[in-house]
Amino acid sequence: MLNSEIIGEGTNILVSDEGTTKPIIKIAINGLEIASKRIKAMAGTNLSTMAIELVKKGYRDFMFAVGIPGTVGGAVVMNSGTDKSISNVLERVEIMGRDKERKTLSVNDMKYGYRSSVLQEMDCIVLSATFKADRSVPIDQEQVDRKLSGRARKQPLGFPSAGCWFKDAWGGSDIIREIGMAGKWEGGAVSSPLFPAFILNVDATAQDVYSLAKEIQSKAEAVGKSLPLEIKIIGEFR
Protein backbone atom coordinates (compact mmCIF):
# COMPACT_ATOMS: atom_id res chain seq x y z
CA MET A 1 0.00 0.00 0.00
CA LEU A 2 1.01 3.68 -0.05
CA ASN A 3 4.33 4.26 1.79
CA SER A 4 4.90 0.51 2.13
CA GLU A 5 6.46 -2.24 0.02
CA ILE A 6 4.36 -5.25 -0.98
CA ILE A 7 6.20 -8.54 -1.56
CA GLY A 8 5.38 -12.19 -2.05
CA GLU A 9 8.41 -14.47 -1.82
CA GLY A 10 10.84 -11.66 -2.72
CA THR A 11 11.98 -13.31 -5.96
CA ASN A 12 11.86 -10.24 -8.18
CA ILE A 13 13.29 -7.48 -5.99
CA LEU A 14 16.61 -5.88 -5.08
CA VAL A 15 16.86 -4.24 -1.66
CA SER A 16 19.49 -1.60 -0.92
CA ASP A 17 22.42 -2.53 1.33
CA GLU A 18 21.08 0.13 3.72
CA GLY A 19 17.64 -1.47 3.73
CA THR A 20 14.47 0.61 3.68
CA THR A 21 12.53 2.69 6.18
CA LYS A 22 9.21 1.67 4.60
CA PRO A 23 7.10 -1.09 6.17
CA ILE A 24 7.27 -4.40 4.30
CA ILE A 25 3.96 -6.24 3.77
CA LYS A 26 4.39 -9.90 2.88
CA ILE A 27 1.40 -11.57 1.23
CA ALA A 28 1.45 -15.08 2.67
CA ILE A 29 -2.15 -16.34 2.46
CA ASN A 30 -2.28 -19.38 0.20
CA GLY A 31 -4.73 -21.94 -1.05
CA LEU A 32 -6.16 -23.42 -4.22
CA GLU A 33 -9.77 -24.12 -5.25
CA ILE A 34 -10.25 -26.28 -8.35
CA ALA A 35 -13.74 -26.40 -9.86
CA SER A 36 -14.08 -27.76 -13.39
CA LYS A 37 -12.99 -24.95 -15.75
CA ARG A 38 -12.25 -22.38 -13.04
CA ILE A 39 -9.28 -22.35 -10.69
CA LYS A 40 -8.96 -19.85 -7.84
CA ALA A 41 -5.62 -19.30 -6.10
CA MET A 42 -4.89 -17.07 -3.14
CA ALA A 43 -2.18 -14.48 -3.77
CA GLY A 44 0.48 -16.07 -1.56
CA THR A 45 0.28 -19.47 -3.28
CA ASN A 46 3.60 -20.59 -4.75
CA LEU A 47 3.25 -20.35 -8.54
CA SER A 48 5.42 -23.31 -9.52
CA THR A 49 3.92 -25.59 -6.85
CA MET A 50 0.46 -24.68 -8.08
CA ALA A 51 1.43 -25.28 -11.71
CA ILE A 52 2.87 -28.70 -10.94
CA GLU A 53 -0.27 -29.73 -9.07
CA LEU A 54 -2.51 -28.51 -11.89
CA VAL A 55 -0.65 -30.12 -14.79
CA LYS A 56 -0.68 -33.44 -12.94
CA LYS A 57 -4.46 -33.11 -12.77
CA GLY A 58 -4.66 -32.47 -16.52
CA TYR A 59 -4.65 -28.66 -16.65
CA ARG A 60 -1.89 -28.56 -19.23
CA ASP A 61 -2.21 -24.81 -19.90
CA PHE A 62 -0.17 -24.23 -16.74
CA MET A 63 2.93 -26.13 -17.93
CA PHE A 64 4.60 -22.81 -18.80
CA ALA A 65 4.64 -21.86 -15.10
CA VAL A 66 6.43 -24.97 -13.85
CA GLY A 67 9.71 -23.82 -12.33
CA ILE A 68 8.87 -20.09 -12.24
CA PRO A 69 9.69 -18.85 -8.72
CA GLY A 70 7.45 -16.56 -6.70
CA THR A 71 3.79 -16.32 -5.81
CA VAL A 72 0.54 -16.09 -7.75
CA GLY A 73 0.10 -12.49 -6.62
CA GLY A 74 3.53 -11.49 -7.85
CA ALA A 75 2.98 -13.31 -11.14
CA VAL A 76 -0.31 -11.48 -11.69
CA VAL A 77 1.31 -8.10 -11.02
CA MET A 78 4.38 -8.80 -13.20
CA ASN A 79 2.67 -10.90 -15.90
CA SER A 80 5.24 -13.62 -15.30
CA GLY A 81 5.87 -16.26 -17.91
CA THR A 82 8.16 -18.18 -20.23
CA ASP A 83 6.80 -19.18 -23.65
CA LYS A 84 3.37 -18.10 -22.34
CA SER A 85 2.41 -15.55 -19.69
CA ILE A 86 0.02 -15.53 -16.76
CA SER A 87 -2.26 -13.23 -18.77
CA ASN A 88 -2.93 -16.12 -21.17
CA VAL A 89 -4.73 -18.13 -18.47
CA LEU A 90 -6.04 -15.40 -16.16
CA GLU A 91 -9.74 -14.55 -15.96
CA ARG A 92 -9.97 -12.07 -13.07
CA VAL A 93 -8.15 -10.71 -10.03
CA GLU A 94 -9.50 -9.69 -6.65
CA ILE A 95 -7.72 -6.70 -5.08
CA MET A 96 -8.11 -4.54 -1.97
CA GLY A 97 -7.32 -0.83 -1.74
CA ARG A 98 -6.40 1.37 1.21
CA ASP A 99 -10.09 1.89 1.99
CA LYS A 100 -10.35 -1.90 2.49
CA GLU A 101 -12.86 -2.09 -0.34
CA ARG A 102 -12.52 -5.20 -2.45
CA LYS A 103 -12.68 -4.93 -6.21
CA THR A 104 -12.55 -7.42 -9.08
CA LEU A 105 -10.60 -6.68 -12.25
CA SER A 106 -11.03 -8.71 -15.42
CA VAL A 107 -8.02 -9.71 -17.47
CA ASN A 108 -8.92 -6.91 -19.89
CA ASP A 109 -8.87 -4.39 -17.04
CA MET A 110 -5.28 -5.40 -16.27
CA LYS A 111 -3.80 -3.71 -19.36
CA TYR A 112 -1.16 -6.40 -19.65
CA GLY A 113 2.10 -5.91 -21.51
CA TYR A 114 5.46 -7.64 -21.39
CA ARG A 115 6.09 -8.11 -17.65
CA SER A 116 3.76 -5.24 -16.86
CA SER A 117 0.21 -4.59 -15.68
CA VAL A 118 -1.97 -1.76 -14.41
CA LEU A 119 -1.45 -3.10 -10.87
CA GLN A 120 2.13 -1.82 -10.91
CA GLU A 121 0.71 1.71 -10.80
CA MET A 122 -2.08 1.05 -8.30
CA ASP A 123 -2.08 1.37 -4.52
CA CYS A 124 -3.60 -2.02 -3.72
CA ILE A 125 -2.97 -5.59 -2.61
CA VAL A 126 -3.78 -8.65 -4.71
CA LEU A 127 -5.94 -11.07 -2.72
CA SER A 128 -6.63 -13.83 -5.24
CA ALA A 129 -6.64 -14.75 -8.91
CA THR A 130 -9.12 -16.84 -10.87
CA PHE A 131 -7.92 -18.72 -13.93
CA LYS A 132 -9.74 -20.33 -16.82
CA ALA A 133 -8.51 -23.78 -17.76
CA ASP A 134 -9.64 -26.85 -19.66
CA ARG A 135 -8.82 -30.26 -18.27
CA SER A 136 -7.33 -32.90 -20.54
CA VAL A 137 -4.67 -35.61 -20.23
CA PRO A 138 -2.62 -35.30 -17.02
CA ILE A 139 1.12 -34.69 -17.24
CA ASP A 140 3.21 -37.15 -15.26
CA GLN A 141 6.14 -36.46 -12.92
CA GLU A 142 8.69 -37.46 -15.57
CA GLN A 143 7.45 -34.73 -17.92
CA VAL A 144 7.51 -32.21 -15.05
CA ASP A 145 11.08 -33.24 -14.23
CA ARG A 146 12.11 -32.74 -17.85
CA LYS A 147 10.62 -29.24 -17.78
CA LEU A 148 12.51 -28.39 -14.59
CA SER A 149 15.81 -29.85 -15.82
CA GLY A 150 15.39 -27.93 -19.08
CA ARG A 151 15.20 -24.67 -17.12
CA ALA A 152 18.27 -25.68 -15.14
CA ARG A 153 20.25 -26.29 -18.34
CA LYS A 154 19.32 -22.93 -19.87
CA GLN A 155 19.46 -20.72 -16.77
CA PRO A 156 22.09 -20.38 -14.00
CA LEU A 157 19.86 -21.55 -11.16
CA GLY A 158 22.78 -22.65 -8.98
CA PHE A 159 23.60 -19.06 -7.98
CA PRO A 160 21.52 -16.50 -6.08
CA SER A 161 19.84 -14.04 -8.43
CA ALA A 162 16.62 -12.09 -8.91
CA GLY A 163 16.06 -13.76 -12.29
CA CYS A 164 15.74 -11.77 -15.50
CA TRP A 165 16.56 -8.13 -14.90
CA PHE A 166 15.11 -6.48 -17.98
CA LYS A 167 11.76 -6.20 -19.76
CA ASP A 168 12.61 -7.70 -23.12
CA ALA A 169 12.26 -11.07 -24.81
CA TRP A 170 14.32 -13.57 -22.82
CA GLY A 171 15.24 -10.69 -20.51
CA GLY A 172 17.28 -9.00 -23.22
CA SER A 173 19.98 -11.70 -23.22
CA ASP A 174 20.62 -11.32 -26.97
CA ILE A 175 21.07 -7.56 -26.58
CA ILE A 176 23.41 -8.05 -23.62
CA ARG A 177 25.58 -10.39 -25.69
CA GLU A 178 25.50 -7.96 -28.60
CA ILE A 179 26.89 -5.12 -26.45
CA GLY A 180 29.61 -7.34 -24.98
CA MET A 181 28.25 -7.40 -21.42
CA ALA A 182 27.72 -11.16 -21.05
CA GLY A 183 30.09 -12.37 -18.34
CA LYS A 184 30.80 -8.78 -17.21
CA TRP A 185 31.69 -8.36 -13.52
CA GLU A 186 31.01 -5.53 -11.09
CA GLY A 187 32.44 -6.35 -7.68
CA GLY A 188 30.90 -9.69 -6.74
CA ALA A 189 28.11 -9.50 -9.33
CA VAL A 190 28.31 -10.98 -12.83
CA SER A 191 26.07 -11.06 -15.89
CA SER A 192 25.72 -14.80 -16.43
CA PRO A 193 27.61 -16.09 -19.52
CA LEU A 194 24.93 -18.80 -19.80
CA PHE A 195 21.92 -16.45 -19.62
CA PRO A 196 23.15 -12.84 -19.50
CA ALA A 197 19.83 -11.35 -18.33
CA PHE A 198 20.50 -13.04 -14.98
CA ILE A 199 22.82 -10.97 -12.77
CA LEU A 200 24.34 -13.45 -10.33
CA ASN A 201 25.34 -12.76 -6.76
CA VAL A 202 28.69 -14.54 -6.45
CA ASP A 203 29.84 -12.40 -3.51
CA ALA A 204 28.06 -9.13 -4.25
CA THR A 205 26.59 -6.17 -2.49
CA ALA A 206 23.23 -4.91 -3.66
CA GLN A 207 25.09 -1.89 -5.02
CA ASP A 208 27.32 -4.17 -7.14
CA VAL A 209 24.25 -5.77 -8.70
CA TYR A 210 22.52 -2.44 -9.28
CA SER A 211 25.60 -0.81 -10.80
CA LEU A 212 26.05 -3.69 -13.24
CA ALA A 213 22.39 -3.47 -14.27
CA LYS A 214 22.69 0.27 -14.88
CA GLU A 215 25.88 -0.21 -16.93
CA ILE A 216 24.09 -2.79 -19.10
CA GLN A 217 21.24 -0.32 -19.63
CA SER A 218 23.68 2.45 -20.54
CA LYS A 219 25.58 0.28 -23.06
CA ALA A 220 22.29 -0.83 -24.62
CA GLU A 221 21.07 2.76 -24.95
CA ALA A 222 24.33 3.67 -26.69
CA VAL A 223 23.38 1.32 -29.55
CA GLY A 224 19.75 2.37 -29.64
CA LYS A 225 18.33 -0.45 -27.53
CA SER A 226 16.03 -0.06 -24.53
CA LEU A 227 16.20 -2.42 -21.54
CA PRO A 228 13.80 -1.14 -18.87
CA LEU A 229 14.14 -2.82 -15.50
CA GLU A 230 11.87 -5.72 -14.64
CA ILE A 231 13.20 -6.04 -11.10
CA LYS A 232 11.58 -3.91 -8.38
CA ILE A 233 14.11 -1.68 -6.61
CA ILE A 234 13.62 -1.04 -2.87
CA GLY A 235 15.71 1.54 -1.02
CA GLU A 236 18.35 4.01 -2.15
CA PHE A 237 21.15 3.31 -4.64
CA ARG A 238 23.92 5.44 -6.12
Residue pairs with C-beta under 8 A, 6 or more apart in sequence:
1 25
1 98
1 123
1 124
1 125
2 98
2 123
3 22
3 23
4 22
4 23
4 24
4 25
5 20
5 22
5 23
5 24
5 25
5 234
6 25
6 27
6 125
7 13
7 24
7 25
7 26
7 27
7 74
8 26
8 27
8 43
8 44
8 70
8 71
8 73
8 74
9 46
9 69
9 70
9 71
9 74
11 69
11 70
11 74
11 162
11 163
12 70
12 74
12 78
12 162
12 163
12 230
12 231
12 232
13 162
13 231
13 232
13 233
13 234
14 162
14 206
14 209
14 210
14 231
14 232
14 233
14 234
15 206
15 234
15 235
16 206
16 207
16 234
16 235
16 236
16 237
17 205
17 206
17 207
17 235
18 235
18 236
19 235
20 234
20 235
22 234
25 125
27 43
27 44
27 71
27 73
27 125
27 126
28 44
29 42
29 43
29 44
29 127
30 41
30 42
30 44
30 45
30 46
30 71
31 41
31 42
31 45
32 39
32 40
32 41
32 42
32 45
32 50
32 53
33 39
33 40
33 41
34 54
34 57
36 135
37 132
37 133
37 134
37 135
38 91
38 130
38 131
38 132
38 133
39 54
39 59
39 130
39 131
39 132
39 133
40 128
40 129
40 130
40 131
41 50
41 72
41 128
41 129
41 130
41 131
42 72
42 127
42 128
43 71
43 72
43 73
43 76
43 125
43 126
43 127
43 128
43 129
44 71
44 72
44 73
45 71
45 72
46 70
46 71
46 72
47 65
47 68
47 69
47 70
47 71
47 72
47 74
47 75
47 80
48 65
48 66
48 67
48 68
48 69
50 62
50 65
50 72
51 62
51 63
51 64
51 65
51 66
51 68
52 66
52 144
54 62
54 133
55 62
55 63
55 66
55 138
55 139
55 143
55 144
56 138
56 139
56 140
56 141
56 144
57 135
57 138
58 135
58 136
58 137
58 138
58 139
59 133
59 134
59 135
60 136
60 137
60 139
61 84
61 88
61 89
61 133
61 134
62 89
62 131
62 133
63 139
63 147
64 81
64 82
64 83
64 84
64 85
64 88
65 75
65 80
65 81
65 82
65 86
66 144
66 147
66 148
67 147
67 148
67 151
68 75
68 80
68 81
68 82
69 163
70 78
70 80
72 126
72 128
72 129
73 125
73 126
73 129
74 80
75 86
76 86
76 90
76 93
76 110
76 117
76 119
76 126
76 129
77 117
77 119
77 120
77 126
78 115
78 116
78 117
78 120
78 230
79 85
79 86
79 87
79 112
79 113
79 114
79 115
79 116
79 117
80 86
80 115
81 87
81 88
85 112
87 107
87 110
87 112
87 117
89 131
89 132
89 133
90 107
90 110
90 129
90 130
90 131
90 132
91 106
91 107
91 130
91 131
91 132
92 104
92 105
92 106
92 107
92 129
92 130
93 104
93 105
93 110
93 119
93 126
93 128
93 129
93 130
94 102
94 103
94 104
94 126
94 127
94 128
94 129
94 130
95 102
95 103
95 104
95 105
95 119
95 122
95 124
95 125
95 126
95 127
96 102
96 103
96 124
96 125
96 127
97 103
97 122
97 123
97 124
98 123
98 124
102 127
103 124
105 118
109 118
110 117
110 118
110 119
111 117
111 118
114 167
114 168
114 169
115 167
115 230
116 167
119 126
151 157
154 194
154 195
155 192
155 194
155 195
155 198
156 192
156 194
156 195
156 198
156 200
159 192
159 200
159 201
159 202
160 200
160 201
161 192
161 198
161 199
161 200
161 201
162 199
162 209
162 231
163 171
163 198
163 230
163 231
164 170
164 171
164 172
164 197
164 198
164 230
165 171
165 172
165 197
165 198
165 199
165 213
165 216
165 227
165 229
165 230
165 231
166 172
166 197
166 213
166 216
166 217
166 227
166 228
166 229
166 230
167 227
167 228
167 229
167 230
168 175
168 197
168 226
168 227
170 195
170 197
171 195
171 196
171 197
171 198
171 230
172 196
172 197
172 216
172 220
172 225
172 227
173 182
173 195
173 196
173 197
175 220
175 225
175 227
176 182
176 191
176 196
176 197
176 216
176 220
176 227
177 196
178 223
178 225
179 216
179 219
179 220
179 222
179 223
179 225
180 219
181 191
181 196
181 215
181 216
181 219
182 191
182 192
182 193
182 196
183 190
183 191
183 192
183 193
183 196
184 190
184 191
184 212
184 215
184 216
185 212
186 204
186 208
186 209
186 211
186 212
186 215
187 203
187 204
187 205
187 207
187 208
187 211
188 201
188 202
188 203
188 204
188 205
188 208
189 199
189 200
189 201
189 202
189 204
189 208
189 209
189 211
189 212
190 199
190 200
190 202
190 212
191 197
191 198
191 199
191 200
191 212
191 216
192 198
192 199
192 200
199 209
199 212
199 213
201 209
206 235
206 237
207 237
207 238
210 233
210 237
211 238
213 229
213 231
216 227
217 227
217 229
220 226
220 227
